[in-house]
Amino acid sequence: MIFLTNEQRFVLRIFSKIPLFRLVKLMRRQILVPYYHMITNEAPLHTKHLYGHKNIRQFTEDLDFLLKNFLPVNLMDVMAFLKADEVLPDRALLLTFDDGFREMYDVVAPILLNKGISSIFFVNSAFTDNRELCFQHKASILVEHIQAKPKSLLQHIGDKLRTDNHTPEDIKKSLLSIEYRERAIIDEVAALMEVDFSDYLSKNKPYLTSEQILILIRNGFHIGAHSIDHPLYASLSMEEQLRQTRESVGFVKERYHLNYGVFAFPHSDRGVSRAVFEEIYGSGLVDIFFGTGGITGDFFKNNIQRFSLEKPPIPAKDIITYEYARKIYRKMKGNDRIMRDR
């Protein structure tokens, strides 16, 4: 397995011999909430250089394993549970998908419908209807084109990015490390490379359209917000965290006539204070938040932590076994709950 940290190696060494069903029993009332970004047999350029994906066969095998060992629930079940109106079944499972890619409609939804599984699809308000490309997706597209560019152009691009060297590999690394606050430089590099992002959006339509989202809703799926344009919240001021959350949730609720509000933090919810949760939740705009901290608790009970089923791209059984073992290890150390600054 591709787990690299010392903590991960230790957890696996201690707990890997425990059968999964015993780990599940220990976590009986812990709802399992995994997330994916992309399911595809051929990675599109806008995500190819960002992270690995599971293909359709791997995804289907994950689902078969999940159905054999867990009981799918939907968003309404979880909302009722959090309001203490309903008890979730043991081994409850809620599937989620981030970033609102068109593959959710073309690939994922038909498979889920066939297997009778509900899910939440989280979308970014700026990218819906293919109005704009995420800055990281732009970077991935540029990386794909770097190798074919002449040395003279690489020199200009390297100067623009302030790289130590102007090799294709150094430039690729620099492009992929650009942060949200520096994202304008990606458009400057694209102009040097004569890469037209508007043309890419028009031809490839990487994100869900409103029409597709409405069809997903009619088919029983739920839609949530994932910020306006996918920043790392830890890098934002509290005011900008509030704006990104309010505007994206408001957009989704109004555009798609939703009587609920759910929000998944892009990247991570680290750096988000109690005050942000209390202000947004207290306004009635958001019913449930979702983080990416793994199987763990949170100071704010309506912030449900999730874990990735695509990083690393190995079978769901192996990832879930590790996540359960990690939860037990955290509990033994007394840090299985995320605390937050005021």
N, C-alpha and C positions, 0 to 999 in steps of 0.2 A: 504494500500500500504506500501511497505517496504522502505520508505525513512526516514533516521534517523537524518540527521543534522538539526540544528536549522534553517538554511537558507532554506532548502528544506521544512520543515514544514511550515514556514512562507509563502513561495511562493505558496504552495498548498492551504493554508487557504485563501489567497487573490484571487487566480486566478482559483481555481478548479471549480467554478460555471460558468465560462465563457464557452460557447459551443466551441468545437474544431474548427468548421468551422470559427468562428469569430477570433480565434487565428491565424488560417491559413491565413485569409485575411490580418491581421496585418503584417504578414511575407511574403507577396505575392511573392516577388522576392528572397526569401531565399531558396536555394536548400536544400532539406532534404537528408542527407547522413548518414544513420545508418550503424552499423557494427555488425556482429556476429563472433564468433569463431567456434562453434561446433553445429551441429544439429544432435541429435541422440536419440533413445529411450532407450539406455543403455550406460551410460558414460563409456568410456574406461579408463583403469587404469592410463594412462599418463595424463589425465585431471580431473579425478574423484575428486581429492582433491584440485584442484586449483580454480575452479569457477563453477557456475551452468550452466546448458545447457537448451535450449528449446527442447522439443521432436518434432517429425514430425507433430503431430496434432497442437501443439502450433505455430509452424513455419508457417504451412499452414494457420492458422487463422490470424496470423500477415500479411501474404501476401494478403489475401482476404481484410483485412481492408485497407492496403496500396493501393491496386488497386482501391478500392472504393473512396478513398480520395485524391490520388496523381497520377501523370503521370510519369511512368518510363522513364528515359532517359539512354543513355549509355555514356561510357567514351568519345567517339568522340564528342558527343553533348556538353559535358562539356568543352572539350578542345577548340572547336570552340567558345563557349560562352566566355571563358577567353581571347581568342584572338580578341574578339569583332566582330567576323564574323557572329555570330548567336545569336538570343534571345532565352533563355530557356522559356518553357511554365510556366505559374503559377503553383505552387504546384509540381515542378519538384522533382523527386526522383531518387537517385542513390544508389543502394545496394552494400555493400562491405563485404568481409569476410577475416579475418586475420588468419595467421599461416599455411595455406596450408595443412590442414588435408585431408586425403583420403575421408572423408565423403563429401567433396565438390563435388567429382566426383560421388560417390556411391549414395548419398542421395539428396544433394542440387541441383545440376545441373539438374537432371531429373524433379524436381518439378518446377524449374524456367523456363525450356524450355516449360513445359506444360502450364504455365501461361503467357508465352511471356515476361518474365522479363530478362533484361541483368544484369550483375554484374561484379565487379572486384574481382579476387581472389589474395590475396597477399601472397607470399611465401618467405621463408628464404632459401638463397642459400645453406647453409651448410646442411640443412635437406632434401632438395629435393632428390628424388630417395632413400630415407631412408638410407642415408649414415651416419647420426649422429642423436642422440637424443638431443633435447633442455634440458638444465640443469634443468629447472623447471619441465619438463615432467619426467625426471629421478627422481626428488624429489617426485613427486606424486606416482610413481611406488613404491619407497621405503616405503613411508608412508603406502601403502596398505599392505606391508609385515611385518611391525613392530610388530603388535599385537601378531603374532604367534611366535615371537622369545623368547628364554629363557632369564631369568634375567641376567645370566652371560654375554651374548652377548650385552644386553642392556647397561650393565655397560661399556663395551668397546666402544660402539657407543656413549654413553653419554660423555665419556672422550674425544673422538675424536671431538665431536661437542661442548664441553665445556658447557654443559647444567648444570644448578643449581641442577636439579634432573634428575634421570635416568628413569623416568616413561615413558611408551609409549606415553602419551599425550605430555609430555615435548619434547621428541625426535621428534615427528611429527611436533610440532610447530617450533622447531629449523630447521628441514629440509626444511620446507616451507618458512622460512625466509632467507635462504642462498641467498646472492647477487651474481651477475654476476662475480665479481672479486674473489669471494671465491669458485667458482663452482667446482674446482678440488676436494674439500673435498667430494663432492657427490660421485665421483668415488671411493674414499677411503672407504666410508661407504658401498658402494655397494659390494666392495671386501670382507669386513667383513661379510656382510649378504649373500654372495655368490649369488648375483643377477647379471645375465648376460644381460647387455643392448643390446649387439650385437644379442643375441638370441631373445630378445624381438622385436627388429627391424625386424629381419628375419621372425619371425612368424606372427607378427601383422601388419607390414607395415603401420605405422600410418600416413605417409605423402604421398602427391601426387608424382607420378612418372612422368618423362618427357613425357612418352607416354600418360598418362592421361591428362597432361597439354596441349599437342598438340591437343588432341581430344576436350578439352574444348575450345581452340582457334578456331578450325574449326567449332564449334557449336555457335560461335558468342560471347563468353565470352572474357574478357580481363584479362591479368595477370600483376601483379605489384610486386615490391620487398618490402621486409619487414625486411631488414638488413641481415647480414650474419647469426648470431646466437642469435638474440633476446636479446640484452642488453638494459638496461635502459639508454637512451642517456644522461640524466642529470649526470650520473656517469662516463661518458667518457670524455677524452680530446677532444678538437676540431679536432685534427689530427685523432683520432680514429673514431669520428663521421663521418668525411669525408671519411675515408677508408671503414667503414661499408656500407655507402651509395653508394659510387662509385662502389665498388666490387659487391655488391648484384644487383644493377641496371644493371651494365655491364653484369653480368652473365645472368640475365633474358633476356635482349635484344639480346644478342648474341646466347644463347642456343635456344631461341624460335623465332628468326628472327623477332623481333618486331621493328616497325618504330616509336614507342613512348616509353616514359619512365615515369613510375609513381611509387611513393614510399610512403608507409605508415609507420610512426614511430612506433616501438614496444613500448608498454606501453603508452608512452606520448611523446610529442615534447617539454615539459618543459626543459629549460636549453639549448635549441638550439638557437644560436645567429643569428642575421641578416647576419653576415659574412658567415655562413655555407650555408644559403639559397642562398645568392647572388653568392657564388662561384660555387655551384652545378648547380643552374639554369642558371647562366651565361655561363657555359661550354656547355650547350645544352643537357646534359645527362638526366635531369629530366624535364618533362613538368608540372607535378602537384605533390605536396606533400599532404599528408593527416595526420591530427592530431586526437586527441581524446578529444578535449576541449568542446564538446557539440555544440549546435547551437549558434555560435558566430562568429564574424569576426576575421581577423588576419592582422597584419601589412603587411605581405607578401601575396598579393592577391591570389597567386597560391598555397597557403597552405590552404586547405579546412578542416575545423574542422568537426568531426563526433561525434556521440553518440552511446552508446551501446543499442541494443534492447534485450539483454539477462541478463542485470544486473540492477535491479532484474528481475527474470524470470516471469514477469507479462505481461498482454496483451500490444501490441504495442500502442493501443489508450491511455492507462494510462501513458506510458513512454513519448510519443510524447506530450501529453498535458502538462506534467511537463516540458519538455524541452522547449516548446514554452513559457510557463509561466516564466521560468527561464530567457529566452532571454529578455522578456519584462522587468522583474525585473532588470536585468543587465543594460539594456538601461536606465531605470529610474535612476539608480545609476551612469550612465556615464562610466561604465567599460565593455561594451559589445564588446570590441575589444582587442585581445591579442597583447600587445606591446613586443618588444624584445630588449635585450641589443645588442650593437654592438660587 
